[in-house]
């Protein structure tokens, strides 16, 4: 269960972090765009991750299906 925040999003309980290394210019441009859109960078990254999973979930489903045949 999460809590509702003023922008309409629900904040789910998070139990792990992800640390990545990116080029300084890429990071600065991304953060600047997030600020311009008044959106937390972590929220944008979570949305990208969810979209990526949706686009490629067939890979996970295929893997699960192969595993159930054992």
Rosetta silent file (secondary structure, phi, psi, omega in degrees, C-alpha in Angstrom):
SEQUENCE: XXXXXXXXXXXXXXXXXXXXXXXXXXXXXXXXXXXXXXXXXXXXXXXXXXXXXXXXXXXXXXXXXXXXXX
SCORE:     score description
SCORE:     0.000 S_00000001
   1 L     0.000  147.240 -178.488    0.000    0.000    0.000 S_00000001
   2 L  -123.614 -178.505  175.967    1.250    3.484   -0.720 S_00000001
   3 E  -114.689  149.739 -177.836    0.381    7.020    0.202 S_00000001
   4 E   -88.897  137.056  177.691   -1.193    9.538   -2.108 S_00000001
   5 L  -113.474  168.506 -170.434    0.663   12.726   -2.912 S_00000001
   6 L   -60.752  -27.020 -177.869   -0.661   16.015   -4.255 S_00000001
   7 L   -83.982    6.280  176.045    0.186   15.339   -7.910 S_00000001
   8 L    93.519   -7.860  179.585   -2.115   12.308   -7.960 S_00000001
   9 L   -84.827  150.573  173.845    0.585    9.658   -7.844 S_00000001
  10 E  -100.907  129.106  178.406    0.662    6.937   -5.226 S_00000001
  11 E   -92.337  113.127  178.036    4.016    6.371   -3.610 S_00000001
  12 L   -80.365  156.739  176.059    4.540    2.661   -3.069 S_00000001
  13 L   -68.533  130.122 -179.087    6.799    1.416   -0.314 S_00000001
  14 L  -109.264  135.416 -176.239   10.264    0.966   -1.767 S_00000001
  15 L  -121.589    7.145  175.324   12.603   -1.598   -0.370 S_00000001
  16 L  -154.286  161.829 -179.752   15.669   -1.354   -2.585 S_00000001
  17 L  -118.966  170.542  179.062   17.769    1.127   -4.474 S_00000001
  18 L  -138.098  124.685  179.285   19.590    1.171   -7.761 S_00000001
  19 L  -112.560  125.964 -179.219   22.882    2.920   -8.296 S_00000001
  20 L  -127.898  157.043  176.473   23.970    3.601  -11.855 S_00000001
  21 L  -112.800  128.542  178.295   26.861    5.427  -13.473 S_00000001
  22 L  -135.500  163.326  177.043   26.138    7.726  -16.394 S_00000001
  23 L   -61.729  142.697 -177.539   27.995   10.436  -18.256 S_00000001
  24 H   -56.113  -44.600 -178.380   27.919   13.760  -16.411 S_00000001
  25 H   -63.841  -41.397  177.785   26.313   15.594  -19.367 S_00000001
  26 H   -61.322  -45.516  178.960   23.563   12.974  -19.704 S_00000001
  27 H   -60.547  -47.444 -177.475   22.831   13.221  -15.972 S_00000001
  28 H   -64.433  -41.324  178.713   22.750   17.017  -15.983 S_00000001
  29 H   -65.516  -41.612  179.191   20.460   17.206  -19.022 S_00000001
  30 H   -62.946  -47.869 -179.466   18.113   14.602  -17.535 S_00000001
  31 H   -64.256  -38.522  178.149   17.933   16.370  -14.171 S_00000001
  32 H   -62.446  -44.415  178.990   17.393   19.739  -15.837 S_00000001
  33 H   -64.748  -41.087  176.984   14.493   18.373  -17.880 S_00000001
  34 H   -60.476  -44.113  178.255   12.977   16.737  -14.799 S_00000001
  35 H   -61.887  -43.403 -179.971   13.197   20.060  -12.929 S_00000001
  36 H   -60.897  -32.350 -179.824   11.599   21.908  -15.868 S_00000001
  37 L   -93.589    3.908 -179.674    8.712   19.422  -15.762 S_00000001
  38 L    52.969   47.597 -179.527    8.552   19.596  -11.950 S_00000001
  39 L  -130.417  134.886  176.796    9.011   15.834  -11.696 S_00000001
  40 L   -64.764  137.010  179.835   11.389   13.898   -9.457 S_00000001
  41 H   -57.493  -38.894 -178.832   14.067   12.096  -11.461 S_00000001
  42 H   -63.519  -37.233  178.002   13.434    8.879   -9.536 S_00000001
  43 H   -64.667  -43.889  179.301    9.764    8.947  -10.526 S_00000001
  44 H   -62.437  -43.621  179.497   10.663    9.391  -14.201 S_00000001
  45 H   -63.563  -40.536  177.146   13.160    6.524  -14.028 S_00000001
  46 H   -62.029  -40.368  178.237   10.587    4.224  -12.399 S_00000001
  47 H   -62.460  -43.545  176.949    8.131    5.061  -15.197 S_00000001
  48 H   -61.190  -41.053  179.574   10.759    4.221  -17.821 S_00000001
  49 H   -62.681  -44.231  178.529   11.497    0.948  -16.058 S_00000001
  50 H   -63.293  -41.543  177.963    7.811   -0.005  -15.993 S_00000001
  51 H   -63.322  -41.450  179.403    7.436    0.886  -19.692 S_00000001
  52 H   -61.739  -44.072  178.262   10.520   -1.164  -20.550 S_00000001
  53 H   -62.269  -44.027  179.013    9.127   -4.167  -18.703 S_00000001
  54 H   -60.814  -42.610 -179.174    5.779   -3.826  -20.502 S_00000001
  55 H   -67.206  -29.440 -173.473    7.494   -3.643  -23.913 S_00000001
  56 H  -117.937   15.843 -176.143    9.668   -6.663  -23.182 S_00000001
  57 H   -64.138  -20.498  177.044    7.533   -8.742  -20.823 S_00000001
  58 H   -59.149  -30.199  178.472    7.280  -11.436  -23.484 S_00000001
  59 H   -65.960  -45.943  178.427   10.897  -12.300  -22.633 S_00000001
  60 H   -65.975  -41.488  179.743   10.006  -12.898  -18.979 S_00000001
  61 H   -64.511  -40.653  178.474    6.844  -14.791  -19.907 S_00000001
  62 H   -63.605  -41.817  179.083    8.788  -16.974  -22.340 S_00000001
  63 H   -63.444  -44.121  179.141   11.398  -17.706  -19.687 S_00000001
  64 H   -64.064  -39.141 -179.534    8.688  -18.615  -17.152 S_00000001
  65 H   -65.932  -42.618  178.153    6.953  -20.835  -19.692 S_00000001
  66 H   -63.138  -37.945 -179.340   10.205  -22.685  -20.499 S_00000001
  67 H   -68.009  -29.473 -178.356   10.836  -23.168  -16.775 S_00000001
  68 H   -78.614  -13.346  179.023    7.412  -24.723  -16.217 S_00000001
  69 L   -80.157  -13.469 -176.504    8.092  -27.423  -18.807 S_00000001
  70 L   -66.786    0.000    0.000   10.887  -28.919  -16.675 S_00000001
